[in-house]
Amino acid sequence: MNDRPTIAIDVVSDVVCPWCYLGLKRLDRAIAAAPGIDVVVSWRPYQLDPTIPQGGIDRQKYMLAKFGDPGRIAQIHQRLAALGAAEGIDFAFEAIRVAPNTLDAHRVIRWAGAAGDGVQHRLVRRLFGLNFEEGADVGDHVVLADAAAHAGMDGSVVATLLPSGADVDAVRAEIATAARMGITGVPCFLLEGRYAVMGAQEAEVLADAIRRVAEAKDKGELDGVR
């Protein structure tokens, strides 16, 4: 019999959000810092910009339209690069040519959730790495099928499903649910479906939240957690 406490964490994120990649790395460290607790992680969809067309658009033009000043973009990238280096991320923003629509990536992430233990987490990690460290187009179906295979899924099945539109409505419904919950930025870590940790918090903050929620759950006192 396993008497170890178990908690569920739903991570609402987008694979083109650099803060979400930082959040993944910090969550990994937080889980490692709470070795007596079993943490079950599920990844939930969010789109930073659902208006981007299928096929994506030129990222440089997109960033200029969004932020206006190339100097400001450079400052943002420099800050993220420094934070990423501390987490083992080699951000290569200059290599990213396409700002993709991420709906299809979220469909594959959804399928990965039913593909076996750890598959979804491996896929999400792979997609972040492809986008931010290799400059790959994570809206491209070939890239997505290859990433799925890399994570342990059947890449040929994914390649067949992607053009079919399967689960498009389901993913959009999840995104709408997040909006109704008041989630307007990512990453958002939902512990036991009740307690939210917003933003790419430091690993120590996440680890403390994991321990506190696990202890409260074990005592039947979840409603008292703050």
C-alpha positions as CSV (number, residue, x, y, z in Angstrom):
1,M,0.0,0.0,0.0
2,N,1.3,3.4,-0.9
3,D,0.8,5.9,1.9
4,R,2.6,8.7,0.1
5,P,0.5,11.8,-0.4
6,T,-0.6,12.5,-3.9
7,I,-1.6,15.9,-5.4
8,A,-2.7,16.9,-8.9
9,I,-1.4,19.9,-10.6
10,D,-2.9,21.3,-13.8
11,V,-0.6,23.6,-15.7
12,V,-2.4,26.1,-17.9
13,S,0.2,27.2,-20.5
14,D,1.0,27.9,-24.1
15,V,4.0,26.4,-25.9
16,V,5.1,29.7,-27.3
17,C,5.2,31.4,-23.9
18,P,8.8,31.7,-22.7
19,W,7.6,32.2,-19.1
20,C,5.8,28.8,-19.4
21,Y,9.0,27.2,-20.4
22,L,10.6,28.7,-17.3
23,G,7.6,27.5,-15.3
24,L,8.1,23.9,-16.5
25,K,11.8,23.9,-15.4
26,R,10.9,25.4,-12.1
27,L,8.1,22.9,-11.6
28,D,10.5,20.1,-12.2
29,R,12.8,21.4,-9.5
30,A,9.9,22.0,-7.2
31,I,8.8,18.4,-7.5
32,A,12.3,17.2,-6.9
33,A,12.4,19.3,-3.7
34,A,9.3,17.5,-2.4
35,P,10.4,13.9,-2.7
36,G,7.9,12.5,-0.3
37,I,4.9,13.6,-2.4
38,D,3.6,12.1,-5.7
39,V,2.7,14.9,-8.0
40,V,0.5,14.2,-11.1
41,V,1.0,16.9,-13.7
42,S,-1.5,17.6,-16.5
43,W,-1.0,20.3,-19.1
44,R,-4.0,22.4,-20.1
45,P,-4.3,24.7,-23.2
46,Y,-4.1,28.4,-23.4
47,Q,-3.4,30.5,-26.5
48,L,-1.5,33.8,-26.1
49,D,-2.9,34.9,-29.5
50,P,-5.6,32.7,-31.1
51,T,-5.9,35.3,-33.9
52,I,-2.7,34.1,-35.6
53,P,-3.7,32.3,-38.8
54,Q,-3.0,28.6,-39.5
55,G,0.5,28.4,-40.9
56,G,1.7,31.2,-38.7
57,I,3.2,34.6,-39.5
58,D,6.7,36.1,-39.6
59,R,7.8,36.3,-36.0
60,Q,10.0,39.4,-36.4
61,K,7.1,41.4,-37.9
62,Y,4.7,40.0,-35.3
63,M,7.0,41.1,-32.4
64,L,7.5,44.5,-33.9
65,A,3.8,45.0,-34.4
66,K,3.2,43.9,-30.8
67,F,6.0,45.8,-29.0
68,G,6.8,48.5,-31.5
69,D,10.4,49.1,-30.5
70,P,13.2,46.7,-31.5
71,G,15.2,47.9,-28.4
72,R,12.4,46.9,-26.1
73,I,12.2,43.4,-27.8
74,A,16.0,43.0,-27.3
75,Q,15.7,43.9,-23.6
76,I,12.9,41.4,-23.1
77,H,14.9,38.7,-24.8
78,Q,18.0,39.5,-22.8
79,R,16.1,39.3,-19.5
80,L,14.6,35.9,-20.5
81,A,17.9,34.6,-21.7
82,A,19.5,35.3,-18.3
83,L,16.6,33.7,-16.5
84,G,16.6,30.8,-18.9
85,A,20.3,30.1,-18.4
86,A,19.8,29.7,-14.7
87,E,17.2,27.0,-15.5
88,G,19.3,25.2,-18.1
89,I,17.4,26.8,-21.1
90,D,19.3,28.1,-24.0
91,F,16.8,30.5,-25.5
92,A,17.6,31.2,-29.2
93,F,15.1,33.8,-30.0
94,E,16.9,34.9,-33.1
95,A,16.3,31.4,-34.6
96,I,12.5,31.6,-34.3
97,R,11.2,32.6,-37.7
98,V,7.5,31.8,-37.4
99,A,5.0,32.9,-34.8
100,P,2.6,29.9,-35.0
101,N,-1.0,29.3,-34.2
102,T,-0.7,26.8,-31.3
103,L,-4.1,25.2,-31.5
104,D,-2.8,22.1,-33.2
105,A,0.0,21.8,-30.7
106,H,-2.5,21.8,-27.9
107,R,-4.5,19.1,-29.7
108,V,-1.4,16.8,-29.7
109,I,-0.8,17.7,-26.0
110,R,-4.3,16.6,-25.2
111,W,-3.9,13.3,-27.0
112,A,-0.6,12.8,-25.1
113,G,-2.5,13.0,-21.9
114,A,-4.1,9.6,-22.7
115,A,-0.9,8.0,-24.1
116,G,0.7,6.8,-20.9
117,D,2.6,7.9,-17.8
118,G,4.9,10.8,-18.5
119,V,4.2,11.1,-22.2
120,Q,2.4,14.4,-22.0
121,H,5.2,16.0,-19.9
122,R,7.9,14.7,-22.3
123,L,5.9,16.1,-25.3
124,V,5.5,19.5,-23.7
125,R,9.1,19.7,-22.8
126,R,10.0,18.7,-26.4
127,L,7.7,21.4,-27.9
128,F,9.2,24.1,-25.7
129,G,12.7,23.0,-26.7
130,L,11.8,22.9,-30.4
131,N,10.3,26.3,-30.4
132,F,12.7,28.2,-28.1
133,E,16.0,26.4,-28.5
134,E,15.8,25.1,-32.1
135,G,13.5,27.7,-33.7
136,A,11.2,25.0,-35.1
137,D,7.7,25.8,-36.2
138,V,5.5,24.1,-33.6
139,G,2.4,24.8,-35.7
140,D,3.7,22.6,-38.5
141,H,2.1,19.1,-38.6
142,V,5.4,17.3,-39.5
143,V,7.1,19.0,-36.5
144,L,4.2,18.0,-34.3
145,A,4.1,14.4,-35.4
146,D,7.9,14.1,-35.0
147,A,7.6,15.6,-31.5
148,A,4.8,13.2,-30.6
149,A,7.0,10.2,-31.7
150,H,9.9,11.5,-29.7
151,A,7.7,11.6,-26.6
152,G,6.6,8.0,-27.1
153,M,3.4,8.4,-29.1
154,D,2.5,6.9,-32.5
155,G,3.7,9.6,-34.8
156,S,1.9,8.2,-37.8
157,V,-1.5,8.3,-35.9
158,V,-0.9,11.9,-34.9
159,A,0.0,12.8,-38.5
160,T,-3.3,11.3,-39.6
161,L,-5.4,12.9,-36.9
162,L,-4.0,16.5,-37.2
163,P,-5.6,17.3,-40.6
164,S,-8.9,15.8,-39.5
165,G,-9.7,18.5,-37.0
166,A,-10.2,16.0,-34.2
167,D,-10.6,17.6,-30.8
168,V,-10.5,21.2,-32.1
169,D,-13.7,22.0,-30.3
170,A,-12.6,20.2,-27.1
171,V,-9.4,22.2,-26.9
172,R,-11.2,25.5,-27.6
173,A,-13.7,24.6,-24.9
174,E,-10.9,24.0,-22.4
175,I,-9.4,27.4,-23.3
176,A,-12.8,29.0,-22.8
177,T,-13.1,27.3,-19.4
178,A,-9.7,28.8,-18.3
179,A,-11.0,32.3,-19.3
180,R,-14.2,31.8,-17.3
181,M,-12.0,30.8,-14.3
182,G,-10.3,34.2,-14.6
183,I,-7.0,33.0,-16.0
184,T,-5.7,35.8,-18.2
185,G,-2.0,35.0,-18.1
186,V,0.2,31.9,-18.1
187,P,1.7,29.8,-16.7
188,C,-1.0,29.1,-14.1
189,F,-0.5,26.2,-11.7
190,L,-3.8,24.8,-10.3
191,L,-3.2,22.5,-7.3
192,E,-6.0,20.0,-6.7
193,G,-8.2,22.1,-8.9
194,R,-8.6,24.7,-6.2
195,Y,-5.5,26.7,-5.4
196,A,-3.7,28.7,-8.1
197,V,-0.1,29.8,-8.3
198,M,0.2,32.4,-11.0
199,G,3.2,33.1,-13.1
200,A,6.6,31.4,-13.4
201,Q,7.3,31.4,-9.7
202,E,10.6,30.3,-8.2
203,A,10.9,26.6,-7.6
204,E,10.9,27.2,-3.8
205,V,7.5,28.9,-4.0
206,L,6.1,26.0,-6.0
207,A,7.6,23.4,-3.7
208,D,6.2,25.1,-0.7
209,A,2.7,25.2,-2.3
210,I,3.0,21.5,-3.1
211,R,3.9,20.6,0.5
212,R,1.2,22.8,2.0
213,V,-1.5,21.5,-0.2
214,A,-0.4,17.8,0.2
215,E,-0.4,18.3,4.0
216,A,-3.8,19.9,4.0
217,K,-5.2,17.2,1.7
218,D,-3.8,14.5,4.0
219,K,-5.6,16.1,6.9
220,G,-8.8,16.8,5.1
221,E,-8.3,20.5,5.4
222,L,-7.9,21.7,1.8
223,D,-10.4,24.5,2.2
224,G,-8.2,26.0,4.8
225,V,-5.1,26.4,2.6
226,R,-4.2,29.9,1.6
